[in-house]
Amino acid sequence: MNNDTPCITLVGYGTMARAILCACHEQFRFEIIGRDISKAAALAKEFGQTSFGSVGFDGHVFEAEGKNILLAVKPHALSSFRTKGYAQSVMSVLAGVSIASLEKTCPALHHVRAMPNIAAVYRQSCTALFATEKIALAEQLFGACGSIIWLSSENKFDAAMALSGCAPAYLAMAAEALSDAGVREGLSREESIAFVRGLFHGFASLLDKQHPELIKESVASPSGVTIEGVALLESCGFRGALIEAIHRSLAKVRK
Ligand SMILES: NC(=O)c1ccc[n+]([C@@H]2O[C@H](COP(=O)([O-])OP(=O)(O)OC[C@H]3O[C@@H](n4cnc5c(N)ncnc54)[C@H](OP(=O)(O)O)[C@@H]3O)[C@@H](O)[C@H]2O)c1
C-alpha cells in the first residue's frame, strides 16, 4: 500500500465490518471508528490498520469533509451518528436505510447503498448496489468482496437484500438438515458434512452454468429415486416455505 491507496472510514466493527476487512484490507487503507474505541482498536490491529477512534458517537462529531465513509453499524445506530462537513462518498450496508436517510445524516457528493452477504469473508459475496450515480470506489470495494449487481431502482433493494443477505441462513439450515439426514442413514457426522460441503461446492458450479429447473430434470429420472424425494418435498411445501421466508424477511426490513 502507498499514499495513493484509497482510505475508507469504516463506521462499525461488527460481523459485516470484519467480513469486508477480510476481503479488502490489502487493497485499501481503513480508518475504523465506532462508539467503543477498544473494539475499533482491536479490529484495526487485527487487520494491520493504524487509524481508529471513537468519533461520530456520544457527542464526538466526525469530521467528514472529503472522506469516503462506509457505514456498517446497526440501522438504528445511524440516528446517533454525527458528522460535520461534506464527504466525498457515503456507502452503507445498513438494511432498510434509504438513500434519502443517508443524505440527511451525512451530506456527501455520492451516496451508495450496498447489500453484501457474509460470504464476503471469502470474497464470494454477491453484493447488490444502488446509487443515483455509480461510483468506481464502490465497484472496487465490493468487487473485492465478490461479485456486484447494480440495481436499476432503489425499490428493488429490499428484495435483493432478502435474497442475498438472508438466504445464506436458509441455505445453512438446508445444509445442516442434509448433514443430519446422512447421519440418520448411517454416515458419520464427518463423512456426512464432507458430502454436504462437496455437494454445495459442485452445485454452485452447476448453477453458474445451468437453470435450476434443468439441474433438477437432469437428476430426476422417470420413476427414479430422486423424483420420490421431489414429490415429498413438494407435498411438504418446500418451495412455498422458501418463497414465504424471503417474503417475511422483506416485510420485516420494510417495517
Ligand atoms: N451480518 C450480515 O450478514 C449482514 C449482511 C448485510 C448487511 N448487514 C448490515 O450490516 C450492519 C451491521 O450488521 P452486523 O451483522 O455487522 O452486526 P453486529 O455484528 O451486531 O455489529 C453491529 C455494529 O453496530 C454497532 N452499534 C450497534 N448499536 C449501536 C449504537 N446504538 N450506536 C453506535 N453503534 C452501534 C456495534 O457497536 P457496539 O459493539 O459498540 O454495539 C457494531 O459495530 C447492519 O446494518 C446490517 O443491516 C449485515
The ligand as a Gaussian input file, in Angstrom:
#p B3LYP/6-31G(d) Opt

LIG

0 1
 N      -24.346000      -9.765000       9.127000
 C      -24.788000      -9.825000       7.857000
 O      -24.853000     -10.897000       7.233000
 C      -25.188000      -8.541000       7.143000
 C      -25.435000      -8.608000       5.748000
 C      -25.734000      -7.421000       5.077000
 C      -25.838000      -6.230000       5.773000
 N      -25.637000      -6.204000       7.112000
 C      -25.777000      -4.900000       7.805000
 O      -24.559000      -4.640000       8.460000
 C      -24.821000      -3.829000       9.604000
 C      -24.054000      -4.400000      10.776000
 O      -24.522000      -5.722000      10.997000
 P      -23.597000      -6.802000      11.706000
 O      -24.144000      -8.121000      11.348000
 O      -22.163000      -6.489000      11.455000
 O      -23.964000      -6.502000      13.251000
 P      -23.056000      -6.684000      14.543000
 O      -22.022000      -7.708000      14.368000
 O      -24.021000      -6.820000      15.684000
 O      -22.328000      -5.250000      14.680000
 C      -23.116000      -4.119000      14.933000
 C      -22.281000      -2.868000      14.883000
 O      -23.163000      -1.750000      15.133000
 C      -22.688000      -1.043000      16.283000
 N      -23.821000      -0.497000      17.028000
 C      -24.933000      -1.153000      17.422000
 N      -25.749000      -0.305000      18.100000
 C      -25.109000       0.895000      18.116000
 C      -25.442000       2.191000      18.633000
 N      -26.602000       2.399000      19.264000
 N      -24.560000       3.201000      18.455000
 C      -23.396000       3.008000      17.804000
 N      -23.014000       1.803000      17.282000
 C      -23.874000       0.774000      17.437000
 C      -21.919000      -2.067000      17.082000
 O      -21.086000      -1.420000      18.011000
 P      -21.080000      -1.930000      19.556000
 O      -20.415000      -3.283000      19.538000
 O      -20.310000      -0.896000      20.263000
 O      -22.540000      -2.035000      19.957000
 C      -21.182000      -2.795000      15.946000
 O      -20.102000      -2.040000      15.481000
 C      -26.330000      -3.806000       9.812000
 O      -26.851000      -2.543000       9.478000
 C      -26.866000      -4.869000       8.879000
 O      -28.106000      -4.489000       8.318000
 C      -25.299000      -7.319000       7.820000

